[in-house]
Amino acid sequence: LDILEIGSWAGRSAITWASALKRAGVQGHVFCVDPWKRYARADSIPVGDVQSMNREIEAGEILPLFLHNIRSSGNEDIVIPIRGESSVVLPSLGREKFQIVFVDGDHRYDAVLSDLIQCQELVAPDGVLCGDDLELQSFEIDLAEANARKDEDYIQDPKTGQFYHPGVTLAVGQSFNSVSVWEGFWAVRKTSSGWQRVELPNSSVSDIPLHLQPSFVHIFNDLVEYFKRLGLI
């Protein structure tokens, strides 16, 4: 079972995917696509976050930290970093190569939409395309406000009062209309009749060390188990 991750930063989600594979006893690899470069959008993200991210990039800390975390977690045997912009890397990966594709890169609308268009070609039959930061779906928001601010990272929706990522919401909505979603983590499955929602069993949080656990760690494990239950691995 091969997994493609777009947007890796320091490796937390890559470690979670790799650990889920090993816990399930499934052979496979996690391919991580990330430019590991300066985050320039200071106008649309809280200043403290931007300063921290750019400072780490300029100090040359993030890629070495990613490699250190992968090695320290015991997953360097199955995690493969690919440094580059997704718009350049993804077309070179072929078609229908990955059972799971996880999109968590540039959150601007045009970038997310481009990633989703290219990733649909990369998902194998019966595979899953998923991502993060979908706090609200497109049918839940003020669309006019979202379209006016689609290149901002994180805004408050005047209709619901909730904060969300407009670029992710709009791109996912345009691509799939409605998707399965759990606490911002979303997923659809590729079938012969088109993209369908994914139903996952409930499970408890795994034994991944707390400092490496995203809030959706159980979903990563469930997706791997989902493929086992379907008899696909």
Backbone as JSON, one array per atom type, in Angstrom:
{
  "sequence": "LDILEIGSWAGRSAITWASALKRAGVQGHVFCVDPWKRYARADSIPVGDVQSMNREIEAGEILPLFLHNIRSSGNEDIVIPIRGESSVVLPSLGREKFQIVFVDGDHRYDAVLSDLIQCQELVAPDGVLCGDDLELQSFEIDLAEANARKDEDYIQDPKTGQFYHPGVTLAVGQSFNSVSVWEGFWAVRKTSSGWQRVELPNSSVSDIPLHLQPSFVHIFNDLVEYFKRLGLI",
  "N": [[0.86, -1.18, 0.0], [0.9, 1.98, -1.09], [1.46, 5.32, -0.13], [0.88, 8.71, -0.78], [1.95, 11.83, 0.25], [1.25, 15.23, 0.33], [2.79, 17.99, 1.31], [4.58, 18.14, 4.07], [6.25, 19.23, 6.06], [7.61, 19.07, 9.2], [7.3, 16.37, 9.53], [5.33, 15.05, 11.08], [2.76, 13.99, 10.27], [3.64, 12.22, 8.3], [5.06, 10.34, 9.78], [2.94, 9.32, 11.22], [1.37, 8.09, 9.21], [3.26, 6.15, 8.32], [3.63, 4.68, 10.66], [1.07, 3.66, 10.98], [0.92, 1.9, 8.79], [2.89, 0.0, 9.51], [1.87, -0.92, 11.95], [-0.4, -2.21, 11.1], [0.71, -4.28, 9.77], [1.3, -4.1, 7.08], [2.91, -3.94, 3.96], [4.58, -1.25, 2.32], [5.06, 2.17, 1.18], [5.67, 5.61, 2.14], [5.46, 8.44, 0.39], [6.74, 11.62, 0.38], [5.99, 14.81, -0.56], [7.29, 17.97, -0.69], [8.29, 21.38, -0.78], [9.88, 22.44, 1.16], [10.53, 25.17, 1.75], [10.78, 28.8, 2.19], [7.93, 30.24, 3.72], [5.89, 32.42, 2.32], [3.53, 33.86, 2.65], [2.77, 36.09, 4.46], [0.76, 37.89, 4.83], [-1.64, 36.66, 5.27], [-1.67, 34.92, 7.37], [-1.42, 34.34, 10.91], [0.95, 36.5, 12.39], [2.91, 35.57, 14.2], [3.04, 32.81, 13.62], [3.94, 32.81, 10.95], [6.4, 34.11, 11.18], [7.78, 32.3, 12.78], [7.78, 29.97, 11.15], [9.14, 30.87, 8.84], [11.56, 31.64, 9.97], [12.57, 29.18, 10.81], [12.87, 27.93, 8.33], [14.74, 29.62, 7.06], [16.9, 29.24, 8.7], [17.6, 26.81, 7.94], [16.51, 24.57, 9.15], [14.21, 22.9, 8.92], [14.0, 20.77, 6.88], [16.25, 19.11, 7.68], [15.23, 18.55, 10.25], [12.89, 17.18, 9.63], [14.01, 14.87, 8.43], [15.46, 13.92, 10.61], [13.37, 13.37, 12.44], [11.97, 11.36, 11.06], [13.93, 9.38, 10.94], [14.45, 8.99, 13.7], [12.02, 8.0, 14.55], [12.06, 5.51, 13.54], [11.29, 5.02, 10.91], [12.6, 5.44, 8.52], [13.03, 3.55, 6.62], [10.76, 3.27, 5.07], [9.76, 5.76, 4.44], [9.87, 8.21, 1.98], [11.31, 11.08, 1.01], [10.52, 13.72, -1.27], [11.74, 16.46, -2.64], [10.33, 19.4, -3.73], [8.12, 21.55, -5.66], [4.66, 20.81, -5.63], [3.25, 21.17, -8.01], [5.13, 20.72, -9.92], [6.26, 18.24, -9.29], [4.15, 16.29, -9.08], [3.05, 15.71, -11.74], [5.01, 14.05, -12.71], [4.78, 11.59, -11.56], [3.25, 9.58, -12.64], [0.26, 7.54, -13.33], [-2.47, 6.5, -11.29], [-1.04, 5.35, -9.08], [-1.05, 5.26, -6.31], [-2.53, 4.11, -3.28], [-3.5, 5.64, -1.22], [-3.82, 9.1, -1.12], [-2.79, 12.03, 0.36], [-3.58, 15.31, 0.92], [-2.14, 18.22, 1.95], [-0.91, 20.7, 1.53], [-0.01, 23.82, 0.14], [-2.46, 26.18, 1.0], [-3.87, 28.01, -0.51], [-6.53, 28.77, -2.76], [-6.2, 28.3, -5.65], [-3.9, 26.71, -5.61], [-4.65, 24.5, -4.03], [-6.76, 23.48, -5.6], [-5.37, 22.82, -7.95], [-3.67, 20.81, -6.93], [-5.62, 18.89, -6.21], [-6.8, 18.26, -8.69], [-4.64, 17.09, -10.07], [-4.03, 15.02, -8.32], [-6.23, 13.35, -8.42], [-5.75, 11.82, -10.63], [-3.67, 10.32, -9.76], [-4.53, 8.54, -7.82], [-5.14, 5.16, -7.17], [-7.49, 2.67, -8.51], [-10.27, 2.17, -6.36], [-8.92, 3.46, -4.4], [-8.12, 6.03, -1.92], [-8.61, 9.49, -1.71], [-7.62, 12.14, 0.25], [-7.47, 14.7, 2.83], [-6.52, 17.57, 4.86], [-7.72, 20.18, 7.11], [-10.36, 20.98, 6.46], [-12.62, 22.55, 7.73], [-15.18, 23.53, 7.34], [-17.68, 22.7, 4.93], [-18.4, 23.53, 1.48], [-21.13, 23.96, 1.05], [-21.95, 24.9, 3.44], [-21.15, 27.47, 4.0], [-20.8, 31.11, 3.64], [-20.71, 31.76, 0.46], [-20.06, 33.91, -1.24], [-18.46, 35.56, 0.34], [-16.36, 33.78, 0.84], [-15.29, 33.37, -1.74], [-14.35, 35.91, -2.27], [-12.24, 36.03, -0.55], [-10.53, 33.92, -1.02], [-7.79, 33.39, -1.21], [-6.77, 33.85, 1.23], [-5.49, 32.49, 4.27], [-6.87, 31.63, 6.64], [-10.0, 32.29, 7.82], [-12.93, 33.92, 9.25], [-16.17, 32.69, 8.96], [-18.98, 34.52, 8.03], [-21.55, 33.5, 8.04], [-21.75, 31.19, 9.66], [-20.12, 31.79, 11.79], [-17.85, 30.39, 12.34], [-14.32, 29.65, 12.17], [-12.28, 28.97, 9.33], [-10.56, 27.38, 6.5], [-10.67, 28.98, 3.61], [-9.7, 28.48, 0.95], [-9.27, 25.71, 0.88], [-11.85, 24.74, 1.46], [-13.38, 25.74, -0.75], [-12.04, 24.59, -3.0], [-12.23, 21.82, -2.51], [-15.01, 21.57, -2.44], [-15.66, 22.32, -5.08], [-14.46, 20.25, -6.46], [-15.59, 17.84, -5.49], [-18.08, 18.27, -4.38], [-19.6, 17.12, -1.95], [-18.02, 15.61, 0.85], [-16.73, 12.97, 2.98], [-16.06, 13.8, 6.33], [-14.06, 14.38, 9.23], [-13.51, 16.13, 11.97], [-12.17, 18.1, 10.46], [-10.49, 16.55, 8.88], [-10.75, 15.09, 5.74], [-12.23, 12.85, 3.26], [-12.53, 10.92, 0.22], [-13.5, 8.17, -1.86], [-12.21, 6.45, -4.69], [-14.12, 5.1, -7.19], [-15.55, 2.89, -9.7], [-17.76, 4.19, -10.56], [-17.38, 6.8, -9.95], [-16.38, 9.37, -7.55], [-16.81, 8.6, -4.15], [-18.23, 8.93, -0.83], [-16.54, 8.04, 2.25], [-16.87, 5.54, 4.65], [-15.84, 5.03, 7.85], [-14.83, 2.81, 10.5], [-15.26, 3.35, 14.04], [-12.54, 4.05, 16.22], [-10.03, 3.86, 18.81], [-7.54, 6.27, 19.91], [-4.23, 5.68, 18.86], [-1.12, 4.15, 19.99], [0.89, 5.91, 19.32], [3.55, 8.12, 20.13], [2.71, 10.89, 22.25], [3.7, 13.44, 21.55], [3.84, 13.31, 18.87], [1.34, 13.02, 17.87], [-1.24, 13.82, 15.7], [-4.54, 15.25, 15.83], [-6.14, 13.61, 14.33], [-5.15, 11.02, 14.35], [-6.27, 8.47, 14.72], [-7.83, 8.22, 12.47], [-6.05, 7.91, 10.37], [-5.06, 5.36, 10.97], [-7.45, 3.93, 10.72], [-7.99, 4.18, 7.96], [-6.04, 2.58, 6.79], [-6.78, 0.1, 7.9], [-9.25, -0.04, 6.72], [-8.73, -0.61, 4.04], [-7.72, -3.19, 4.37], [-10.01, -4.51, 5.31], [-11.63, -4.42, 3.07], [-10.36, -6.2, 1.54], [-8.39, -5.39, -0.16], [-5.73, -5.23, 0.41]],
  "CA": [[0.0, 0.0, 0.0], [1.73, 3.17, -1.19], [0.79, 6.55, 0.29], [1.5, 9.96, -1.22], [1.6, 12.96, 1.1], [1.64, 16.53, -0.21], [2.92, 18.89, 2.46], [5.07, 17.3, 5.17], [6.91, 20.07, 7.06], [8.6, 18.39, 10.06], [7.16, 14.92, 9.45], [4.41, 14.43, 12.02], [1.78, 13.14, 9.59], [4.36, 11.14, 7.61], [5.33, 9.32, 10.8], [1.66, 8.7, 11.55], [1.06, 7.17, 8.12], [4.2, 5.03, 8.33], [3.34, 3.86, 11.84], [-0.17, 2.94, 10.71], [1.26, 0.78, 7.91], [3.62, -1.03, 10.26], [0.98, -1.48, 12.96], [-1.33, -3.1, 10.41], [1.46, -5.35, 9.14], [1.15, -3.92, 5.64], [4.09, -3.43, 3.28], [4.31, -0.09, 1.51], [5.92, 3.33, 1.38], [5.06, 6.92, 2.25], [6.21, 9.39, -0.42], [6.45, 12.95, 0.93], [6.32, 15.9, -1.48], [7.29, 19.27, 0.0], [9.44, 22.19, -1.22], [10.67, 22.83, 2.33], [11.08, 26.49, 1.47], [10.2, 29.91, 2.93], [6.5, 30.45, 3.63], [5.9, 33.85, 2.02], [2.22, 34.51, 2.73], [2.67, 36.71, 5.78], [-0.42, 38.74, 4.92], [-2.86, 35.91, 5.51], [-1.46, 33.99, 8.47], [-0.97, 35.06, 12.1], [2.35, 36.89, 12.25], [3.79, 34.7, 14.98], [3.22, 31.56, 12.91], [4.77, 33.05, 9.78], [7.77, 34.4, 11.62], [8.38, 31.05, 13.25], [8.01, 29.07, 10.02], [10.19, 31.42, 7.99], [12.81, 31.6, 10.71], [13.05, 27.81, 10.77], [13.32, 27.66, 6.97], [15.97, 30.38, 6.78], [17.98, 28.64, 9.48], [17.88, 25.49, 7.37], [16.2, 23.59, 10.18], [13.03, 22.05, 8.75], [14.28, 19.5, 6.21], [17.02, 18.25, 8.59], [14.36, 18.11, 11.33], [12.05, 16.15, 9.04], [14.82, 13.65, 8.28], [15.76, 13.44, 11.96], [12.17, 12.79, 13.02], [11.69, 10.1, 10.37], [14.94, 8.42, 11.39], [14.27, 8.71, 15.13], [10.8, 7.22, 14.74], [12.27, 4.19, 12.99], [10.53, 4.86, 9.68], [13.35, 5.85, 7.33], [13.02, 2.47, 5.63], [9.58, 3.32, 4.2], [9.4, 7.15, 4.12], [10.71, 8.7, 0.89], [11.08, 12.51, 0.75], [10.73, 14.25, -2.62], [11.74, 17.9, -2.45], [9.93, 20.14, -4.92], [6.74, 22.05, -5.69], [3.74, 19.76, -6.07], [2.87, 21.4, -9.4], [6.2, 20.17, -10.76], [6.53, 16.84, -8.95], [3.02, 15.38, -9.28], [2.9, 15.18, -13.1], [6.07, 13.07, -13.01], [4.6, 10.37, -10.76], [2.47, 8.58, -13.35], [-1.17, 7.47, -13.08], [-3.03, 5.44, -10.45], [0.1, 4.71, -8.42], [-1.12, 5.3, -4.85], [-3.8, 3.71, -2.69], [-3.94, 6.78, -0.43], [-3.16, 10.38, -1.39], [-3.15, 12.97, 1.42], [-3.26, 16.66, 0.45], [-2.05, 19.18, 3.05], [0.15, 21.62, 1.11], [-0.4, 25.22, 0.02], [-3.89, 26.26, 1.21], [-4.53, 28.95, -1.41], [-7.52, 28.09, -3.6], [-5.65, 27.81, -6.91], [-2.94, 25.65, -5.31], [-5.4, 23.3, -3.6], [-7.49, 22.95, -6.75], [-4.37, 22.19, -8.81], [-3.27, 19.55, -6.29], [-6.72, 17.93, -6.28], [-6.95, 17.81, -10.08], [-3.54, 16.18, -10.38], [-4.07, 13.86, -7.43], [-7.28, 12.42, -8.85], [-5.13, 10.92, -11.6], [-2.66, 9.51, -9.07], [-5.17, 7.57, -6.94], [-5.45, 3.88, -7.8], [-8.89, 2.26, -8.36], [-10.67, 1.85, -4.99], [-8.07, 4.19, -3.49], [-8.7, 7.14, -1.18], [-8.01, 10.83, -1.75], [-8.02, 12.76, 1.5], [-6.71, 15.89, 3.16], [-6.76, 18.17, 6.16], [-8.13, 21.59, 7.2], [-11.7, 21.24, 5.92], [-13.47, 22.79, 8.9], [-16.54, 23.72, 6.83], [-17.84, 22.37, 3.52], [-18.81, 24.68, 0.69], [-22.57, 24.21, 1.17], [-22.23, 25.42, 4.78], [-20.55, 28.78, 4.2], [-21.15, 32.26, 2.8], [-19.86, 31.55, -0.72], [-19.57, 35.18, -1.77], [-17.35, 35.97, 1.21], [-15.27, 32.85, 0.63], [-14.67, 33.64, -3.03], [-13.65, 37.18, -2.18], [-11.07, 35.89, 0.33], [-10.09, 32.54, -1.21], [-6.34, 33.24, -1.08], [-6.38, 34.01, 2.62], [-5.29, 31.17, 4.85], [-7.8, 31.24, 7.7], [-10.92, 33.41, 8.03], [-14.18, 33.61, 9.95], [-17.33, 32.67, 8.08], [-20.05, 35.34, 8.6], [-22.79, 32.73, 8.11], [-21.73, 30.25, 10.78], [-19.28, 32.29, 12.87], [-16.71, 29.51, 12.53], [-13.11, 29.92, 11.41], [-12.01, 27.88, 8.4], [-9.62, 27.65, 5.42], [-11.54, 29.15, 2.44], [-9.16, 27.85, -0.24], [-9.52, 24.27, 0.97], [-13.3, 24.53, 1.35], [-13.84, 25.99, -2.12], [-11.46, 23.64, -3.94], [-12.82, 20.5, -2.26], [-16.39, 21.64, -2.87], [-15.71, 22.34, -6.54], [-14.0, 18.97, -6.98], [-16.37, 16.67, -5.06], [-19.35, 18.7, -3.8], [-19.67, 16.74, -0.54], [-17.06, 14.56, 1.19], [-16.73, 12.55, 4.37], [-15.15, 14.67, 7.08], [-13.94, 14.14, 10.66], [-12.67, 17.14, 12.64], [-11.34, 18.76, 9.46], [-9.88, 15.56, 7.98], [-11.77, 14.69, 4.79], [-11.83, 11.75, 2.38], [-13.42, 10.31, -0.76], [-12.95, 6.93, -2.44], [-12.32, 6.36, -6.15], [-14.83, 3.9, -7.64], [-15.83, 2.85, -11.14], [-18.87, 5.1, -10.84], [-17.03, 8.14, -9.52], [-15.88, 9.53, -6.18], [-17.85, 8.37, -3.15], [-17.86, 9.16, 0.55], [-15.88, 6.93, 2.93], [-17.38, 5.25, 5.98], [-14.8, 4.37, 8.64], [-15.23, 2.38, 11.84], [-14.71, 4.12, 15.16], [-11.44, 3.4, 16.91], [-9.39, 4.71, 19.8], [-6.25, 6.81, 19.53], [-3.2, 4.65, 18.92], [-0.05, 4.34, 20.96], [1.94, 6.79, 18.82], [3.91, 9.07, 21.19], [1.82, 12.04, 22.29], [4.24, 14.63, 20.89], [3.76, 13.12, 17.42], [-0.02, 12.69, 17.51], [-2.24, 14.77, 15.24], [-5.85, 14.93, 16.39], [-6.8, 12.62, 13.51], [-4.3, 9.85, 14.24], [-7.09, 7.27, 14.6], [-8.36, 8.14, 11.11], [-4.98, 7.33, 9.56], [-5.07, 3.92, 11.23], [-8.68, 3.36, 10.18], [-7.91, 4.09, 6.51], [-5.25, 1.38, 6.48], [-7.62, -1.05, 8.22], [-10.34, -0.02, 5.75], [-8.26, -1.35, 2.86], [-7.63, -4.6, 4.74], [-11.36, -5.04, 5.4], [-12.14, -4.55, 1.71], [-9.6, -7.23, 0.86], [-7.53, -4.79, -1.19], [-4.34, -5.45, 0.82]],
  "C": [[0.89, 1.23, 0.0], [0.89, 4.42, -0.93], [1.58, 7.74, -0.23], [1.0, 11.07, -0.32], [2.12, 14.24, 0.47], [1.62, 17.54, 0.93], [3.31, 18.1, 3.69], [5.67, 18.07, 6.33], [7.9, 19.27, 7.89], [8.34, 16.89, 10.2], [6.14, 14.27, 10.36], [3.42, 13.5, 11.33], [2.45, 11.99, 8.84], [4.66, 10.0, 8.57], [4.05, 8.59, 11.17], [1.24, 7.7, 10.48], [1.96, 5.93, 8.18], [3.93, 4.1, 9.51], [2.06, 3.06, 11.65], [0.08, 1.74, 9.81], [1.92, -0.34, 8.7], [2.73, -1.69, 11.3], [0.02, -2.48, 12.33], [-0.61, -4.28, 9.74], [1.4, -5.31, 7.63], [2.43, -3.35, 5.04], [3.69, -2.23, 2.41], [5.27, 1.03, 1.82], [5.09, 4.6, 1.51], [5.96, 7.9, 1.49], [5.78, 10.8, -0.01], [6.94, 14.04, -0.02], [6.2, 17.22, -0.75], [8.47, 20.07, -0.53], [10.37, 22.54, -0.08], [11.36, 24.17, 2.08], [10.31, 27.55, 2.26], [8.7, 30.05, 2.65], [6.25, 31.94, 3.51], [4.6, 34.58, 2.32], [1.97, 35.13, 4.1], [1.41, 37.54, 5.94], [-1.67, 37.98, 5.32], [-2.77, 34.89, 6.64], [-1.02, 34.78, 9.69], [0.53, 35.27, 12.09], [3.29, 35.97, 12.99], [4.09, 33.4, 14.26], [4.16, 31.73, 11.72], [6.22, 33.29, 10.17], [8.48, 33.13, 12.06], [8.73, 30.12, 12.1], [9.15, 29.57, 9.14], [11.55, 31.4, 8.67], [13.42, 30.2, 10.67], [13.57, 27.44, 9.38], [14.65, 28.34, 6.7], [17.16, 29.84, 7.56], [18.34, 27.25, 8.96], [17.52, 24.35, 8.28], [15.14, 22.57, 9.8], [13.33, 20.73, 8.03], [15.16, 18.59, 7.06], [16.17, 17.73, 9.74], [13.42, 17.01, 10.84], [12.81, 14.83, 8.97], [15.16, 13.05, 9.64], [14.54, 12.75, 12.58], [11.82, 11.45, 12.39], [12.66, 9.02, 10.85], [14.71, 8.0, 12.85], [13.02, 7.87, 15.41], [10.93, 5.81, 14.17], [11.56, 3.94, 11.68], [11.29, 5.24, 8.42], [13.39, 4.77, 6.26], [11.84, 2.56, 4.68], [9.13, 4.74, 3.86], [10.39, 7.71, 3.11], [10.42, 10.17, 0.63], [11.38, 12.88, -0.7], [10.62, 15.77, -2.51], [11.39, 18.61, -3.75], [8.5, 20.63, -4.79], [5.83, 20.95, -6.23], [3.36, 19.92, -7.53], [3.89, 20.84, -10.37], [6.36, 18.66, -10.54], [5.39, 15.91, -9.36], [2.88, 14.86, -10.71], [3.92, 14.11, -13.46], [5.84, 11.72, -12.35], [3.76, 9.3, -11.45], [1.0, 8.61, -12.97], [-1.5, 6.28, -12.17], [-1.96, 4.63, -9.73], [-0.1, 4.53, -6.91], [-2.51, 4.91, -4.34], [-4.38, 4.82, -1.81], [-3.13, 8.0, -0.86], [-3.7, 11.39, -0.38], [-2.66, 14.36, 1.04], [-3.28, 17.63, 1.64], [-0.92, 20.18, 2.76], [-0.3, 23.07, 1.18], [-1.92, 25.33, 0.09], [-4.59, 27.31, 0.35], [-5.41, 28.18, -2.4], [-6.92, 27.49, -4.87], [-4.69, 26.64, -6.69], [-3.65, 24.37, -4.89], [-6.11, 22.66, -4.78], [-6.53, 22.23, -7.7], [-3.93, 20.84, -8.23], [-4.37, 18.49, -6.43], [-6.92, 17.4, -7.7], [-5.89, 16.79, -10.43], [-3.62, 14.9, -9.56], [-5.16, 12.86, -7.81], [-6.73, 11.41, -9.85], [-4.15, 9.95, -10.93], [-3.26, 8.41, -8.2], [-5.52, 6.3, -7.72], [-6.94, 3.56, -7.67], [-9.16, 1.76, -6.94], [-9.81, 2.56, -3.95], [-8.79, 5.38, -2.87], [-7.9, 8.41, -1.4], [-8.54, 11.57, -0.53], [-7.15, 13.98, 1.77], [-7.09, 16.43, 4.52], [-7.31, 19.59, 6.0], [-9.42, 21.92, 6.46], [-12.66, 21.39, 7.1], [-14.94, 22.95, 8.52], [-16.58, 23.31, 5.36], [-18.5, 23.54, 2.8], [-20.3, 24.99, 0.81], [-22.94, 24.78, 2.55], [-21.86, 26.9, 4.96], [-21.22, 29.89, 3.37], [-20.2, 32.22, 1.6], [-19.28, 32.84, -1.27], [-18.37, 35.66, -0.96], [-16.13, 35.08, 0.97], [-14.54, 33.12, -0.68], [-13.88, 34.94, -3.03], [-12.35, 37.06, -1.39], [-10.41, 34.52, 0.17], [-8.59, 32.33, -1.11], [-5.83, 33.57, 0.32], [-6.34, 32.64, 3.27], [-6.43, 30.75, 5.76], [-8.69, 32.43, 8.02], [-12.14, 32.95, 8.82], [-15.34, 33.72, 8.99], [-18.47, 33.48, 8.71], [-21.37, 34.59, 8.77], [-22.85, 31.85, 9.35], [-20.98, 30.78, 12.0], [-18.05, 31.47, 13.11], [-15.52, 29.97, 11.69], [-12.79, 28.71, 10.53], [-11.01, 28.34, 7.35], [-10.42, 27.76, 4.11], [-11.02, 28.48, 1.17], [-9.41, 26.37, -0.28], [-11.01, 23.99, 0.77], [-13.79, 24.69, -0.08], [-13.32, 24.95, -3.09], [-12.05, 22.24, -3.76], [-14.28, 20.48, -2.73], [-16.54, 21.61, -4.38], [-15.37, 20.97, -7.12], [-14.96, 17.83, -6.68], [-17.75, 17.0, -4.5], [-19.4, 18.38, -2.31], [-18.73, 15.58, -0.28], [-17.3, 14.11, 2.62], [-15.72, 13.4, 5.12], [-15.24, 14.37, 8.57], [-12.99, 15.19, 11.22], [-11.7, 17.82, 11.67], [-10.62, 17.83, 8.51], [-10.98, 15.04, 7.06], [-11.28, 13.58, 3.88], [-12.94, 11.38, 1.41], [-12.71, 9.1, -1.36], [-13.21, 6.89, -3.94], [-12.97, 5.04, -6.54], [-15.07, 3.97, -9.14], [-16.95, 3.8, -11.53], [-18.61, 6.53, -10.37], [-16.55, 8.16, -8.08], [-17.03, 9.42, -5.19], [-17.31, 8.66, -1.75], [-17.29, 7.89, 1.17], [-16.48, 6.76, 4.32], [-16.32, 4.46, 6.74], [-15.35, 3.93, 9.98], [-14.64, 3.3, 12.9], [-13.57, 3.35, 15.8], [-10.83, 4.38, 17.89], [-8.07, 5.22, 19.28], [-5.17, 5.76, 19.76], [-2.13, 4.99, 19.94], [1.13, 5.12, 20.39], [2.28, 7.8, 19.91], [3.11, 10.36, 21.1], [2.36, 13.24, 21.52], [4.21, 14.49, 19.37], [2.32, 12.94, 16.96], [-0.8, 13.87, 16.97], [-3.58, 14.37, 15.85], [-6.54, 13.83, 15.6], [-5.98, 11.35, 13.34], [-5.12, 8.57, 14.04], [-7.64, 7.11, 13.19], [-7.31, 7.54, 10.18], [-4.97, 5.82, 9.72], [-6.3, 3.27, 10.61], [-8.63, 3.23, 8.66], [-7.12, 2.86, 6.08], [-6.09, 0.12, 6.75], [-8.79, -1.17, 7.24], [-9.95, -0.81, 4.5], [-8.14, -2.84, 3.15], [-9.02, -5.23, 4.76], [-11.97, -5.26, 4.02], [-11.42, -5.64, 0.93], [-8.69, -6.71, -0.23], [-6.06, -4.91, -0.85], [-4.29, -6.66, 1.74]]
}
